[in-house]
Amino acid sequence: MIKVVGVRFKKAGKIYYFDPDGLAINKGENVIVETIRGIEFGNAVAGIKEVSEEDIVAPLKKVLRVATVEDCVKYEENKSKEGEAFRICLDKIKSHDLGMKLIDVEYTFDNNKIIFYFTADGRVDFRELVKDLAAVFKTRIELRQIGVRDEAKMLSGIGPCGRGLCCATFLGEFEPVSIKMAKEQSLSLNPTKISGICGRLMCCLKYEQDVYEEVRKTLPKVGALVDTAEGKGEVIESSVLYEKVKVKMDAIENNMKIIKEFSMHDVKEIIPGKDLEPELEVEDIEDLEFLEE
């Protein structure tokens, strides 16, 4: 087991593990850490804990120190400069007539690099743009193309549910979402109803998927024959959320078959051939004849 501290650099961003290097770091404290991008300012969202070596990517970078007042002031100054950098980059993009949409700007803590995030329909030749920006800011420039899901995470917004976007409020990482999940949850396959503002399938389709898969293992399918306390019948409708099924009973009332609703725990699926009495083997038949004599 290895001692680590979990650090996040953005709200709802991915949590990265660092070596606390003997420092007493409490949850919620700001820290200065060494990353592949240089020196960065982050927040310890998880206090010091022990994890297995399989859960980390070695070698671990170290926490340099708990952030001081001066560090916090410098971080805020960097954040205030990002707005001006954004405006300058927009002007440069227009002057070069580039087909790209600027999303966000980020200064590294040590001002060693400025990162510009953008979206575009295809590849963009931004070499001249980088030269112009480097001439203005006198530091290293990185232009990073991101996808529409990352764009929504950075810009935030209100989802179809009326609440803040999950990706921008608490989701640290995106998980794969498929149309199969919508089908298994009996949702409308209309893209406008199952897509988020990013245009991709909503992340929340993943939340209940494990429950649906678990319930469906024991929930009788539509068309299955079942045995109930009131007789046998055929399942015509099922609900995973309520764990109930509607059964068309074999009994007839007023020349119509009765439809009743049961809990999935109160019905037993009839599997053809399984509930029949087993056929007697030749030896069993001989034994029966011997007993009758």
Helices and strands as residue ranges (DSSP letters): E 2-8, E 15-18, E 30-35, E 38-51, G 53-55, E 63-66, H 69-96, E 101-107, E 113-119, H 127-137, E 140-145, H 148-155, H 166-169, H 179-184, H 191-194, G 203-206, H 209-216, E 225-228, E 231-239, E 244-253, E 256-263, G 264-266, E 268-269, H 282-292
